[in-house]
Amino acid sequence: MIDNIIEKLERIIQDLKLLKEVTERNYKNSSLFLQRVEGLFSSARVFYTLKNNDIEYVGELVQRTRYELLRYPNFGIKSLKEIESVLDVMGLQLGMDVPLEIIDTINNLKKSKL
């Protein structure tokens, strides 16, 4: 009986450690998500393609998939590789889930700009 309780407590502790790790990772990424894409890429084609598709912040970009980006006009594999390379350096990738609070913050930043 006591062994069973100890085993359950150990599982709970493991779950809490995992939750803490995920929360810390999301907090660290939150400042990256709010960074503007302007100036991140060496290619003007990448920047203007993102701008023309209303992607101003990294948090908006990482929510997109490779396939979504490749559907944009004048956007090919070379541009995609440049984006993935920059995101990789930042510790991010395409197709990420961004916390709702960050999405709301981005939307508010974009509204306040108008």
DRENVOLUM-832494 format. One line per 2 residues: their letters; for each residue x, y, z of N, C-alpha, C, O. Coordinates in Angstrom, 3 decimals. Atoms other than C-alpha are relative to their C-alpha. Layout:
N
A = X/Y/Z/X/Y/Z/X/Y/Z/X/Y/Z  ...
END
This chain:
114
MI = 0.820/-1.194/0.000/0.000/0.000/0.000/0.863/1.256/0.000/0.631/2.168/-0.794  -0.887/-1.159/-0.057/2.740/2.468/0.940/0.822/0.090/-1.277/1.067/1.186/-1.782
DN = -0.754/-0.001/1.257/4.743/1.417/-2.119/-0.837/0.574/-1.138/-0.323/1.291/-1.995  0.907/-0.495/1.024/1.721/2.169/-4.283/-0.124/1.532/0.087/-0.124/2.218/-0.935
II = 0.097/-1.452/-0.216/1.396/5.665/-2.783/1.292/0.687/-0.421/1.261/1.731/-1.072  -1.300/-0.564/0.375/5.108/6.338/-3.211/0.144/0.013/-1.523/0.631/0.987/-2.096
EK = -0.078/0.078/1.459/4.912/5.208/-6.833/-0.858/1.091/-0.657/-0.424/1.722/-1.621  0.878/-1.051/0.534/1.972/7.571/-7.509/0.601/1.382/0.219/0.534/2.240/-0.661
LE = -0.632/-1.289/-0.291/3.788/10.454/-5.836/1.190/0.251/-0.934/1.395/1.374/-1.395  -1.136/-0.142/0.916/6.884/9.813/-7.959/-0.473/0.357/-1.402/0.163/1.168/-2.076
RI = 0.560/-0.344/1.316/4.746/9.924/-11.128/-0.488/1.445/-0.027/-0.304/2.154/-1.016  0.479/-1.390/-0.090/3.166/13.179/-9.987/1.183/0.964/-0.049/1.120/1.994/-0.722
IQ = -1.208/-0.843/0.007/6.621/14.660/-9.342/0.585/0.061/-1.400/0.990/1.136/-1.843  -0.509/0.013/1.377/7.770/13.593/-12.823/-0.868/0.870/-0.905/-0.352/1.616/-1.737
DL = 0.910/-0.814/0.811/4.669/15.177/-14.373/0.188/1.490/0.281/0.146/2.308/-0.638  -0.210/-1.404/-0.363/5.271/18.415/-12.479/1.309/0.530/-0.566/1.375/1.677/-1.008
KL = -1.283/-0.414/0.586/8.903/18.534/-13.619/-0.144/0.239/-1.498/0.391/1.212/-2.028  0.231/-0.150/1.436/7.813/18.041/-17.228/-0.805/1.267/-0.280/-0.487/2.010/-1.209
LK = 0.809/-1.206/0.158/5.168/20.763/-16.875/0.836/1.254/0.209/0.690/2.229/-0.529  -0.874/-1.143/-0.259/7.740/23.141/-15.420/0.932/0.241/-1.183/1.139/1.382/-1.594
EV = -0.911/-0.118/1.139/10.145/22.422/-18.289/-0.716/0.590/-1.219/-0.174/1.467/-1.891  0.769/-0.509/1.141/7.454/23.047/-20.932/-0.359/1.465/0.214/-0.267/2.263/-0.719
TE = 0.363/-1.384/-0.317/6.330/26.258/-19.204/1.203/0.918/-0.153/1.082/2.008/-0.711  -1.211/-0.819/0.132/9.902/27.570/-19.000/0.387/0.168/-1.461/0.808/1.249/-1.872
RN = -0.324/-0.070/1.427/10.473/26.751/-22.671/-0.948/0.975/-0.711/-0.506/1.769/-1.542  0.964/-0.912/0.614/7.264/28.582/-23.674/0.272/1.440/0.402/0.123/2.349/-0.414
YK = -0.300/-1.362/-0.453/8.236/31.601/-21.564/1.224/0.548/-0.731/1.251/1.712/-1.131  -1.215/-0.414/0.705/11.686/31.713/-23.168/-0.324/0.360/-1.445/0.194/1.344/-1.974
NS = 0.363/-0.237/1.390/10.153/31.525/-26.635/-0.916/1.210/-0.168/-0.986/1.776/-1.258  0.981/-1.071/0.162/7.558/34.211/-25.911/0.634/1.293/-0.499/0.030/2.000/-1.305
SL = -0.643/-1.225/0.486/10.030/37.048/-26.437/0.424/-0.169/-1.459/0.430/0.804/-2.213  -0.346/0.254/1.397/11.152/35.415/-29.695/-1.229/0.111/-0.890/-1.144/0.630/-2.003
FL = 1.236/-0.055/0.772/7.551/35.101/-30.877/-0.421/1.441/-0.290/-1.059/1.711/-1.308  0.409/-1.398/0.154/7.079/38.860/-30.428/1.007/0.819/-0.800/0.828/2.023/-0.980
QR = -1.006/-0.699/0.814/10.133/39.737/-32.514/-0.553/0.188/-1.416/-1.185/-0.708/-1.976  0.446/-0.285/1.365/9.384/41.393/-35.859/0.888/-0.739/-1.003/2.075/-0.946/-0.755
VE = -0.767/0.722/1.013/10.452/39.536/-39.010/0.881/0.948/-0.814/1.826/0.513/-1.472  -0.788/-0.982/0.748/11.814/42.735/-40.525/1.456/-0.041/0.464/1.735/0.078/1.657
GL = -1.423/0.018/-0.322/15.601/42.509/-40.671/0.559/-1.369/0.352/1.769/-1.512/0.528  -0.486/1.342/-0.349/15.794/38.794/-39.863/0.586/-0.742/-1.197/1.437/-1.616/-1.036
FS = -0.370/0.761/1.188/16.298/37.638/-43.432/0.847/0.842/-0.939/0.625/2.043/-1.090  -0.885/-0.730/0.913/19.001/38.564/-45.911/-0.674/0.263/-1.342/-0.298/1.193/-2.056
SA = 0.671/-0.124/1.283/16.689/38.158/-48.873/-1.206/0.936/0.099/-2.071/0.762/0.957  1.152/-0.909/0.056/14.286/40.991/-49.714/-1.241/-0.771/-0.425/-2.350/-0.450/0.002
RV = 1.139/0.809/0.473/12.087/38.398/-51.449/-0.744/-0.623/1.186/-1.974/-0.607/1.229  0.627/0.628/-1.171/11.462/36.603/-48.139/-0.765/1.051/0.785/-1.932/0.849/1.122
FY = 0.659/-1.035/-0.797/10.686/39.811/-46.262/-1.271/0.504/-0.683/-2.315/0.603/-0.038  1.171/-0.552/0.680/8.315/41.183/-48.902/-1.108/-1.040/-0.180/-2.289/-0.692/-0.160
TL = 1.025/1.045/0.070/6.543/37.856/-49.324/-0.741/-0.104/1.324/-1.967/-0.210/1.351  0.640/0.056/-1.315/5.911/37.726/-45.588/-0.853/1.246/0.225/-1.984/1.149/0.700
KN = 0.728/-1.253/-0.180/4.863/41.374/-45.518/-1.296/-0.003/-0.809/-2.347/0.389/-0.301  1.185/0.035/0.860/2.455/40.894/-48.448/-1.054/-0.989/0.486/-2.220/-0.899/0.102
ND = 0.933/0.972/-0.562/0.874/38.001/-46.563/-0.315/0.297/1.462/-0.783/-0.568/2.202  0.347/-0.523/-1.332/0.479/40.062/-43.370/0.671/-0.766/1.142/0.077/-0.949/2.204
IE = -0.779/0.663/-1.049/3.161/38.189/-41.400/1.068/0.986/0.456/2.048/1.222/-0.250  -0.920/-1.013/-0.513/4.955/40.754/-39.262/0.859/-0.488/1.158/1.932/0.058/1.417
YV = -0.675/0.461/-1.210/6.017/38.777/-36.199/0.383/-1.477/-0.134/-0.273/-2.247/-0.834  -0.482/1.379/0.018/7.946/35.558/-35.670/-1.094/-0.956/0.469/-1.218/-2.063/-0.054
GE = 1.095/0.838/-0.494/4.969/34.186/-33.729/-1.025/-0.336/-1.068/-1.630/-1.408/-1.037  0.910/0.273/1.113/2.836/34.485/-36.852/0.661/-0.958/-0.997/0.011/-1.850/-1.542
LV = -0.730/0.807/0.971/5.506/32.918/-39.044/0.088/-1.459/0.429/-0.163/-2.356/-0.376  -0.216/1.388/-0.432/6.164/29.824/-36.921/-1.287/-0.817/0.023/-1.236/-2.046/0.066
QR = 1.266/0.736/0.060/2.474/28.927/-36.987/-0.262/-0.566/-1.391/-1.059/-1.491/-1.546  0.181/0.454/1.375/2.694/28.453/-40.754/0.781/-1.298/-0.227/1.763/-1.584/0.458
TR = -0.706/1.226/0.376/3.721/25.171/-42.323/0.816/0.261/-1.263/0.635/1.283/-1.925  -0.807/-0.098/1.229/6.220/24.627/-45.137/-0.929/0.108/-1.210/-0.681/0.894/-2.125
YE = 0.901/0.058/1.140/3.335/23.891/-47.482/-0.769/1.306/-0.179/-0.994/1.751/-1.304  0.674/-1.302/0.098/1.491/27.106/-46.649/0.927/1.035/-0.625/0.523/1.782/-1.516
LL = -0.945/-0.986/0.520/4.594/29.167/-47.328/0.292/-0.234/-1.477/0.399/0.719/-2.249  -0.320/0.296/1.394/5.334/27.395/-50.588/-1.142/0.344/-0.954/-0.926/0.425/-2.163
RY = 1.125/-0.411/0.836/1.867/28.351/-51.861/0.003/1.504/-0.295/-0.730/1.967/-1.168  -0.062/-1.440/0.260/2.755/32.054/-51.690/0.671/0.251/-1.346/1.629/-0.434/-1.703
PN = -0.628/-0.329/1.290/3.544/33.624/-55.078/1.465/0.427/0.181/1.814/1.086/1.161  -1.421/-0.365/0.020/7.264/34.037/-55.861/0.770/-0.513/1.211/1.777/0.077/1.601
FG = -0.642/0.559/-1.186/8.215/31.887/-52.878/0.341/-1.448/-0.291/-0.545/-2.265/-0.542  -0.424/1.357/0.328/10.277/28.765/-53.461/0.818/-0.649/1.092/0.870/-0.178/2.228
IK = -0.793/0.803/-0.938/12.516/26.234/-51.802/1.136/0.823/0.609/1.409/0.715/1.804  -1.122/-0.793/-0.501/15.434/28.667/-51.508/-0.457/0.956/1.107/0.221/1.101/2.125
SL = 0.554/-0.899/-1.021/13.284/31.165/-49.579/-0.403/-0.784/1.241/-0.174/-0.344/2.367  0.406/0.851/-1.115/11.878/28.371/-47.439/1.212/-0.424/0.825/1.170/-0.397/2.055
KE = -1.226/0.413/-0.704/15.391/27.145/-46.586/0.572/1.155/0.824/1.067/0.945/1.931  -0.502/-1.155/-0.747/16.395/30.676/-45.558/-0.807/0.198/1.285/-0.236/0.434/2.350
IE = 0.855/-0.151/-1.189/13.412/30.928/-43.188/0.303/-1.091/1.015/0.478/-0.811/2.201  -0.252/1.106/-0.928/14.029/27.491/-41.708/1.363/0.130/0.666/1.518/-0.225/1.835
SV = -1.333/-0.181/-0.555/17.699/28.300/-41.212/-0.006/1.046/1.116/0.583/0.831/2.176  0.072/-1.059/-1.019/16.962/31.525/-39.316/-0.776/-0.489/1.217/-0.362/-0.259/2.353
LD = 0.791/0.517/-1.128/14.274/29.847/-37.206/0.788/-1.033/0.796/0.687/-1.081/2.022  -0.805/1.013/-0.675/16.645/26.978/-36.418/1.007/0.644/0.948/1.206/0.167/2.065
VM = -0.952/-0.721/-0.858/19.230/29.415/-35.054/-0.708/0.539/1.244/-0.126/0.598/2.327  0.791/-0.534/-1.115/16.470/30.878/-32.868/-0.569/-1.109/0.891/-1.150/-0.828/1.940
GL = 0.554/1.116/-0.763/15.515/27.401/-31.631/-1.478/-0.217/-0.277/-2.185/-0.816/0.533  1.404/0.106/0.375/12.162/27.567/-33.429/-0.124/-0.790/-1.292/0.878/-1.136/-1.917
QL = 0.238/0.711/1.252/10.564/25.782/-36.369/-1.391/0.344/-0.514/-2.228/0.866/0.223  1.319/-0.213/0.582/7.622/26.044/-38.715/-0.978/-1.015/0.577/-0.581/-2.105/0.990
GM = 1.034/0.907/-0.481/4.334/24.483/-37.630/-0.127/-0.069/1.508/-0.713/-1.014/2.037  0.054/0.010/-1.463/4.693/25.391/-33.958/-1.354/0.499/0.505/-2.035/1.274/-0.166
DV = 1.156/-0.555/-0.700/1.813/25.993/-31.577/0.495/1.179/0.821/1.467/1.062/1.567  -0.357/-1.204/-0.732/1.996/29.503/-30.165/-1.078/0.228/1.058/-2.265/0.140/0.746
PL = 1.001/-0.216/-1.046/0.302/30.237/-26.816/-0.990/1.109/-0.377/-0.622/2.101/-1.006  1.047/-0.968/0.324/-2.988/32.125/-27.122/0.326/1.409/0.494/-0.024/2.395/-0.155
EI = -0.350/-1.324/-0.530/-1.645/34.949/-24.953/0.916/0.738/-0.974/0.794/1.951/-1.149  -0.929/-0.606/0.960/1.104/35.569/-27.511/-0.760/0.428/-1.252/-0.524/1.512/-1.785
ID = 0.803/-0.341/1.171/-1.371/35.485/-30.404/-0.811/1.260/0.275/-0.889/2.147/-0.575  0.765/-1.195/-0.373/-3.553/38.025/-28.568/0.889/1.236/0.041/0.497/2.307/-0.422
TI = -0.937/-1.124/-0.077/-0.534/40.231/-27.897/0.383/0.473/-1.397/0.430/1.676/-1.654  -0.357/-0.355/1.379/0.477/40.129/-31.568/-1.162/0.743/-0.663/-0.961/1.772/-1.308
NN = 1.173/-0.656/0.583/-3.071/41.002/-32.653/-0.183/1.404/0.548/-0.515/2.323/-0.200  0.104/-1.331/-0.597/-3.144/43.913/-30.205/1.077/0.944/-0.519/0.818/2.123/-0.758
LK = -1.094/-0.835/0.555/0.230/45.168/-31.450/-0.333/0.441/-1.410/-0.075/1.585/-1.785  0.337/-0.336/1.379/-1.012/45.047/-35.021/-1.149/1.006/-0.060/-1.155/1.895/-0.911
KS = 1.133/-0.939/-0.048/-4.265/46.851/-34.130/0.461/1.384/0.432/0.012/2.394/-0.110  -0.448/-1.303/-0.517/-2.459/49.579/-32.202/0.811/0.758/-1.039/0.920/1.982/-0.978
KL = -0.776/-0.613/1.059/-0.295/50.210/-35.265/-0.898/0.731/-0.998/-0.472/1.685/-1.649  0.914/-0.608/0.956/-3.348/51.091/-37.327/-0.370/1.340/0.514/-1.141/2.055/-0.126
END
